[in-house]
């Protein structure tokens, strides 16, 4: 990628979303109180909360705001983690884990509140998120999650098979778990809307300026790019799954503890009104208990936005179209012929235990990684907590369970082998538990 042009993936979101702000590149020597590396959801949320506190902040972005995972995902706003439940989090992190659970419980509402407060048009629909279970034995997953999240005041409900059938318009599932605070958004519209907002509040965003390194000079952090540098009292590294994509030496301790896994997204052509009313009629976001995840939601134009995974060589776009077409017709026979108008992909940052990782990188320097497919909701309050951290709020008041980075052994090799986990997931999905 050149320093003057950004190639956007030909996604649904890129096709329908108004342009982001016109950001200059970082040149020469600049200063800020807080420097953020990464213009995705976390970096933008952190900048937003810092500007609300009247803190001078600048973002250094490798491409354009929302170019990475923040603008490529499915847009589901899910106020849980993918695997660990509250008791798992608290067992690992104690009192900080309790604060993190509370933050996570409210994460979807935090996102929708920000969108409303700043009049961001992100095609937002807070219709709830449902996790249907794909075999009778998996109902235990839903029961456990309802029990644990209910203890922390989350708006959750256990659904019977009949209720899930009515909610989703399909008899393919055996019950499920519903969280009323969830929903879905256009993720690129959210990222670009946040970028416009933070600039309007006085933040700076330097685009097309990949950070090559950062170092401590006296009492300042200095971030270097190809054409300039910027120094700040505090630093936030918010690069997540793309931590090693532009400069492998930028933050190797974070880049090698997360596994960037390619996730495919796709959208159907708009469904007719009579069909749409029989498939997820309440327009909830849905992702089920398969390891090879089945997921879907509507966009504002009544496209069904879904996705999947594909292995091996060959025309992956056509293969995944065929595979997901078969899946949709099996789940919802009433859908009839399926035609996809956009297919795209991007990285999801996965950790070995499916927990996000929060780190102190030095004095007044913080970083994180490991969204595990839950970044849309999680990153909004996470940015608030990181903004508190760089302002000196003590750990005892933060919802940030700090740990030391732990590199995945043989990271390069494991990255090549990671797609093969799909075979493991498919085998597990076929078994009863």
C-alpha positions as CSV (number, residue, x, y, z in Angstrom):
1,X,0.0,0.0,0.0
2,X,1.4,3.4,-0.9
3,X,1.4,6.3,1.5
4,X,-1.1,8.3,-0.6
5,X,-3.8,5.8,-1.6
6,X,-5.9,3.3,0.4
7,X,-7.5,0.4,-1.3
8,X,-10.8,-0.5,0.4
9,X,-12.2,-4.0,0.3
10,X,-15.2,-4.1,-2.0
11,X,-17.6,-4.8,0.8
12,X,-21.3,-3.9,1.3
13,X,-20.3,-1.4,3.9
14,X,-17.8,0.3,1.7
15,X,-20.4,0.5,-1.1
16,X,-23.2,2.1,1.0
17,X,-21.4,4.2,3.6
18,X,-20.7,8.0,3.2
19,X,-17.1,8.9,3.1
20,X,-15.0,9.4,6.2
21,X,-13.2,12.6,7.1
22,X,-10.4,14.0,5.0
23,X,-7.3,13.3,7.1
24,X,-3.8,14.3,6.4
25,X,-0.7,12.2,6.7
26,X,1.7,12.5,9.6
27,X,4.7,14.6,8.5
28,X,7.4,16.4,10.5
29,X,7.5,16.5,14.3
30,X,4.2,16.7,16.1
31,X,3.1,16.7,19.7
32,X,0.0,15.6,21.6
33,X,-0.8,14.8,25.2
34,X,-2.0,11.3,24.3
35,X,-1.0,9.4,21.1
36,X,-3.1,6.5,19.9
37,X,-1.9,4.0,17.3
38,X,-4.9,2.6,15.4
39,X,-8.0,4.3,14.0
40,X,-10.5,1.5,14.6
41,X,-13.2,1.3,17.2
42,X,-10.9,1.2,20.2
43,X,-8.7,4.1,19.1
44,X,-11.7,6.2,18.1
45,X,-13.6,5.5,21.3
46,X,-10.5,6.3,23.4
47,X,-10.1,9.6,21.5
48,X,-13.8,10.4,22.0
49,X,-13.7,9.9,25.7
50,X,-10.4,11.8,26.0
51,X,-11.9,14.8,24.1
52,X,-14.9,14.7,26.4
53,X,-12.4,15.2,29.2
54,X,-10.7,18.0,27.2
55,X,-7.5,16.0,26.7
56,X,-5.4,16.7,23.6
57,X,-5.2,13.5,21.6
58,X,-4.0,12.4,18.2
59,X,-4.6,9.1,16.3
60,X,-2.0,7.6,14.0
61,X,-3.7,5.3,11.5
62,X,-2.0,3.1,9.0
63,X,-4.8,3.4,6.3
64,X,-8.0,5.2,7.0
65,X,-10.4,5.1,10.0
66,X,-12.3,1.8,9.9
67,X,-10.2,0.3,7.2
68,X,-9.3,-2.8,9.3
69,X,-11.5,-5.2,11.3
70,X,-13.7,-2.3,12.5
71,X,-15.1,-1.6,9.1
72,X,-15.2,-5.2,7.8
73,X,-17.1,-7.2,10.4
74,X,-20.7,-8.3,10.4
75,X,-21.8,-5.4,12.6
76,X,-23.5,-7.5,15.4
77,X,-23.5,-5.7,18.7
78,X,-23.1,-8.5,21.2
79,X,-22.7,-7.8,25.0
80,X,-20.9,-11.0,25.9
81,X,-17.6,-12.8,25.1
82,X,-17.7,-15.6,22.6
83,X,-16.8,-18.4,25.1
84,X,-16.0,-17.3,28.7
85,X,-18.9,-16.4,30.9
86,X,-19.0,-14.1,34.0
87,X,-17.8,-16.8,36.4
88,X,-14.9,-17.7,34.1
89,X,-13.8,-14.0,33.9
90,X,-14.1,-13.5,37.7
91,X,-12.3,-16.7,38.5
92,X,-9.4,-15.4,36.3
93,X,-9.3,-11.8,37.3
94,X,-11.1,-11.4,40.7
95,X,-12.5,-7.9,41.6
96,X,-11.2,-6.5,38.3
97,X,-13.0,-9.3,36.5
98,X,-16.2,-8.2,38.2
99,X,-15.8,-4.7,36.9
100,X,-15.0,-6.1,33.5
101,X,-18.2,-8.2,33.6
102,X,-20.2,-5.1,34.5
103,X,-18.6,-3.2,31.6
104,X,-19.3,-6.0,29.2
105,X,-22.9,-6.3,30.4
106,X,-23.5,-2.7,29.5
107,X,-21.3,-2.6,26.4
108,X,-24.1,-2.7,23.8
109,X,-26.1,0.0,25.5
110,X,-22.9,2.1,25.8
111,X,-22.5,1.8,22.0
112,X,-26.1,2.8,21.2
113,X,-25.9,5.6,23.7
114,X,-22.8,7.1,22.0
115,X,-24.5,6.8,18.6
116,X,-27.6,8.6,19.9
117,X,-25.6,11.3,21.8
118,X,-23.6,12.3,18.8
119,X,-26.3,11.7,16.2
120,X,-24.1,9.2,14.3
121,X,-26.0,7.5,11.5
122,X,-24.7,4.0,11.7
123,X,-27.9,2.2,10.6
124,X,-28.3,1.1,14.2
125,X,-31.0,-1.2,15.4
126,X,-31.1,-2.2,19.0
127,X,-33.4,-5.2,18.3
128,X,-31.5,-7.6,20.6
129,X,-29.1,-10.4,20.0
130,X,-30.1,-14.1,20.1
131,X,-27.9,-17.1,20.3
132,X,-29.9,-20.2,19.2
133,X,-28.5,-23.6,20.1
134,X,-27.9,-26.1,17.3
135,X,-28.4,-29.4,19.1
136,X,-30.5,-30.5,22.1
137,X,-27.4,-30.8,24.4
138,X,-26.3,-27.3,23.7
139,X,-29.3,-25.9,25.5
140,X,-27.1,-26.3,28.6
141,X,-24.9,-23.5,27.2
142,X,-27.9,-21.2,27.0
143,X,-29.1,-22.1,30.5
144,X,-25.7,-21.4,31.9
145,X,-25.4,-18.1,30.3
146,X,-28.9,-17.0,31.3
147,X,-28.2,-18.0,34.9
148,X,-24.8,-16.3,35.1
149,X,-25.7,-13.1,33.3
150,X,-29.0,-12.8,35.2
151,X,-27.0,-12.6,38.4
152,X,-25.3,-9.4,37.1
153,X,-28.5,-7.8,35.9
154,X,-28.2,-8.3,32.2
155,X,-31.5,-8.2,30.2
156,X,-31.4,-11.9,29.2
157,X,-34.0,-14.6,28.7
158,X,-33.9,-18.4,28.0
159,X,-35.9,-19.2,24.9
160,X,-37.7,-22.5,24.1
161,X,-37.5,-24.2,20.8
162,X,-40.9,-22.7,19.9
163,X,-39.9,-19.2,20.9
164,X,-36.7,-19.4,18.8
165,X,-38.7,-20.7,15.9
166,X,-41.0,-17.8,16.1
167,X,-38.2,-15.3,16.5
168,X,-36.0,-16.6,13.7
169,X,-38.6,-18.1,11.3
170,X,-36.9,-21.5,11.4
171,X,-37.2,-24.8,13.2
172,X,-33.5,-25.6,12.8
173,X,-32.6,-24.7,16.4
174,X,-33.5,-26.2,19.8
175,X,-33.9,-23.1,22.0
176,X,-31.6,-20.3,22.8
177,X,-30.4,-17.3,24.7
178,X,-31.6,-13.7,24.1
179,X,-30.1,-10.5,25.2
180,X,-32.4,-7.5,24.6
181,X,-29.6,-4.9,24.8
182,X,-27.8,-6.2,21.7
183,X,-28.5,-5.5,18.0
184,X,-26.5,-4.5,14.9
185,X,-25.0,-1.5,13.1
186,X,-23.2,-0.7,9.9
187,X,-19.7,-1.0,11.3
188,X,-18.0,1.2,8.7
189,X,-20.6,3.9,9.2
190,X,-19.9,3.7,13.0
191,X,-16.2,4.0,12.5
192,X,-16.5,6.9,10.0
193,X,-19.1,8.6,12.2
194,X,-16.9,8.4,15.2
195,X,-14.0,9.7,13.2
196,X,-16.0,12.8,12.1
197,X,-17.1,13.2,15.7
198,X,-13.7,13.1,17.3
199,X,-12.3,15.5,14.8
200,X,-15.2,17.8,15.4
201,X,-14.4,17.7,19.1
202,X,-10.8,18.7,18.4
203,X,-8.9,15.5,18.1
204,X,-6.4,14.9,15.2
205,X,-6.3,11.8,13.0
206,X,-3.3,11.2,10.8
207,X,-4.2,8.7,8.1
208,X,-2.1,6.7,5.6
209,X,0.7,6.9,8.2
210,X,1.7,3.4,9.3
211,X,3.4,3.5,12.7
212,X,6.8,1.8,12.3
213,X,8.0,2.0,15.9
214,X,7.6,3.7,19.2
215,X,10.1,4.4,22.0
216,X,10.4,6.1,25.3
217,X,12.5,9.4,25.2
218,X,12.7,10.9,28.7
219,X,9.2,11.3,29.9
220,X,7.6,11.1,26.4
221,X,6.5,8.4,24.0
222,X,7.6,8.9,20.4
223,X,5.8,7.2,17.6
224,X,7.7,7.1,14.2
225,X,6.2,6.8,10.8
226,X,7.9,7.0,7.4
227,X,7.5,10.7,7.1
228,X,7.3,12.0,10.6
229,X,7.0,11.4,14.3
230,X,4.7,12.4,17.1
231,X,5.5,12.6,20.8
232,X,3.0,12.3,23.7
233,X,2.9,12.0,27.5
234,X,0.8,8.8,27.1
235,X,0.4,6.1,24.5
236,X,-2.4,3.7,23.6
237,X,-1.8,0.9,21.1
238,X,-5.1,-0.2,19.6
239,X,-4.1,-2.3,16.6
240,X,-5.6,-5.7,17.6
241,X,-5.6,-8.3,14.9
242,X,-3.7,-6.0,12.5
243,X,-0.8,-5.4,15.0
244,X,1.8,-7.0,12.7
245,X,0.3,-6.3,9.3
246,X,2.1,-3.0,8.5
247,X,5.2,-3.2,10.6
248,X,6.1,-6.6,12.2
249,X,8.4,-4.9,14.7
250,X,5.9,-2.3,15.9
251,X,4.6,-4.3,18.9
252,X,5.7,-8.0,18.5
253,X,4.6,-8.9,22.0
254,X,1.0,-8.1,21.1
255,X,1.2,-9.3,17.5
256,X,2.4,-12.7,18.5
257,X,-0.2,-13.4,21.3
258,X,-3.1,-13.0,19.0
259,X,-4.0,-15.2,16.0
260,X,-5.4,-13.2,13.0
261,X,-8.1,-15.5,11.6
262,X,-9.7,-14.7,8.2
263,X,-13.4,-14.2,8.5
264,X,-15.6,-14.1,5.4
265,X,-18.7,-11.8,5.2
266,X,-21.3,-11.6,2.5
267,X,-24.7,-10.0,1.8
268,X,-27.6,-11.2,-0.2
269,X,-29.5,-8.9,-2.5
270,X,-32.4,-7.2,-0.7
271,X,-35.1,-9.8,0.2
272,X,-38.7,-9.1,-0.8
273,X,-40.9,-7.8,2.0
274,X,-43.0,-11.0,2.1
275,X,-39.9,-13.2,2.6
276,X,-38.2,-10.8,5.0
277,X,-41.2,-10.9,7.3
278,X,-40.7,-14.7,7.7
279,X,-37.0,-14.7,8.3
280,X,-35.9,-13.1,11.6
281,X,-39.1,-11.0,11.5
282,X,-38.0,-8.9,14.5
283,X,-34.7,-8.1,12.9
284,X,-32.6,-9.3,15.8
285,X,-28.9,-10.1,15.3
286,X,-28.3,-13.8,15.4
287,X,-25.2,-16.0,15.9
288,X,-25.5,-19.6,17.1
289,X,-23.5,-22.2,19.0
290,X,-21.7,-23.8,16.1
291,X,-17.9,-23.6,16.2
292,X,-18.2,-22.9,12.5
293,X,-20.5,-20.1,13.3
294,X,-23.9,-19.6,11.7
295,X,-24.8,-15.9,11.8
296,X,-27.1,-13.4,10.2
297,X,-28.7,-10.0,10.5
298,X,-30.3,-7.5,8.2
299,X,-28.9,-4.3,6.9
300,X,-31.0,-1.1,6.4
301,X,-31.9,-2.2,2.8
302,X,-33.1,-5.7,3.9
303,X,-30.1,-7.6,2.7
304,X,-29.3,-10.6,4.9
305,X,-25.7,-10.1,6.0
306,X,-24.1,-13.4,6.9
307,X,-20.8,-15.2,6.2
308,X,-18.8,-18.4,6.8
309,X,-15.5,-20.1,6.4
310,X,-13.8,-21.9,3.6
311,X,-10.6,-24.1,3.4
312,X,-8.2,-25.0,0.7
313,X,-7.2,-23.7,-2.7
314,X,-9.5,-22.7,-5.6
315,X,-12.1,-20.0,-6.1
316,X,-12.9,-19.2,-2.5
317,X,-15.5,-16.6,-3.3
318,X,-17.6,-19.0,-5.4
319,X,-17.1,-21.9,-3.0
320,X,-18.2,-19.9,0.0
321,X,-21.2,-18.5,-2.0
322,X,-22.2,-22.1,-2.7
323,X,-21.7,-23.3,0.9
324,X,-23.6,-20.4,2.5
325,X,-26.4,-20.6,-0.1
326,X,-27.0,-24.3,0.9
327,X,-26.9,-23.3,4.5
328,X,-29.4,-20.5,4.2
329,X,-31.8,-22.6,2.1
330,X,-31.5,-25.4,4.8
331,X,-32.2,-23.0,7.6
332,X,-34.9,-21.0,5.8
333,X,-36.4,-22.9,2.9
334,X,-38.7,-20.0,2.2
335,X,-35.8,-17.9,1.1
336,X,-35.8,-19.5,-2.4
337,X,-33.0,-18.6,-4.8
338,X,-30.1,-16.8,-3.1
339,X,-27.9,-14.2,-4.8
340,X,-25.0,-12.4,-3.1
341,X,-24.0,-9.0,-4.2
342,X,-20.9,-8.5,-2.0
343,X,-18.4,-11.0,-0.5
344,X,-15.4,-9.7,1.5
345,X,-13.1,-10.7,4.3
346,X,-10.9,-9.4,7.1
347,X,-9.1,-10.6,10.2
348,X,-10.6,-11.5,13.6
349,X,-8.1,-11.4,16.5
350,X,-8.3,-14.7,18.4
351,X,-6.6,-15.7,21.6
352,X,-6.0,-19.2,22.9
353,X,-8.5,-18.8,25.8
354,X,-11.0,-16.6,24.0
355,X,-10.3,-13.8,26.5
356,X,-9.2,-10.3,25.5
357,X,-5.7,-9.2,26.7
358,X,-5.0,-5.8,28.4
359,X,-1.5,-4.7,28.9
360,X,0.7,-2.0,30.4
361,X,3.5,-1.4,27.9
362,X,5.4,1.0,30.1
363,X,4.8,4.3,32.0
364,X,1.5,5.7,30.8
365,X,1.4,3.2,27.9
366,X,-1.3,0.7,27.3
367,X,-2.4,-1.8,24.7
368,X,-4.9,-4.6,24.1
369,X,-5.7,-7.4,21.7
370,X,-8.0,-10.4,21.3
371,X,-11.5,-9.3,20.3
372,X,-12.5,-13.0,19.6
373,X,-15.3,-11.8,17.4
374,X,-16.9,-9.5,20.0
375,X,-15.1,-6.1,19.3
376,X,-18.1,-4.1,18.2
377,X,-19.7,-3.7,21.6
378,X,-16.6,-4.4,23.7
379,X,-14.5,-1.6,22.2
380,X,-16.8,1.3,23.0
381,X,-16.5,1.0,26.9
382,X,-13.0,-0.3,26.5
383,X,-12.0,3.0,24.9
384,X,-13.6,4.8,27.9
385,X,-11.5,2.7,30.3
386,X,-8.3,3.3,28.4
387,X,-9.0,7.0,28.4
388,X,-9.3,6.8,32.2
389,X,-6.1,4.8,32.5
390,X,-4.0,7.4,30.6
391,X,-5.5,10.1,32.8
392,X,-4.2,8.3,35.9
393,X,-7.3,6.6,37.3
394,X,-6.0,3.8,39.6
395,X,-6.3,0.2,38.6
396,X,-8.7,-0.4,41.5
397,X,-11.3,1.7,39.6
398,X,-10.7,0.4,36.1
399,X,-12.4,-2.5,34.3
400,X,-9.1,-3.5,32.7
401,X,-7.7,-6.9,33.8
402,X,-4.0,-6.2,33.0
403,X,-1.8,-9.2,32.3
404,X,1.7,-9.7,30.7
405,X,1.8,-10.5,27.0
406,X,2.1,-14.3,26.4
407,X,3.4,-15.2,22.9
408,X,1.8,-18.1,21.1
409,X,4.6,-20.7,20.6
410,X,5.7,-21.0,16.9
411,X,3.3,-18.2,16.1
412,X,4.2,-18.1,12.4
413,X,3.7,-21.8,11.9
414,X,0.5,-21.7,14.0
415,X,-0.9,-18.9,11.9
416,X,-0.5,-21.1,8.8
417,X,-2.2,-24.0,10.6
418,X,-5.0,-22.0,12.3
419,X,-7.5,-22.4,9.4
420,X,-7.4,-26.1,9.9
421,X,-9.2,-25.6,13.2
422,X,-12.3,-25.3,11.1
423,X,-12.1,-29.1,10.6
424,X,-12.0,-29.6,14.3
425,X,-15.0,-27.3,14.8
426,X,-17.0,-29.1,12.2
427,X,-16.4,-32.4,13.9
428,X,-17.4,-31.0,17.3
429,X,-20.5,-29.3,15.8
430,X,-21.7,-32.7,14.5
431,X,-21.5,-34.3,18.0
432,X,-24.0,-34.1,20.8
433,X,-22.7,-32.8,24.2
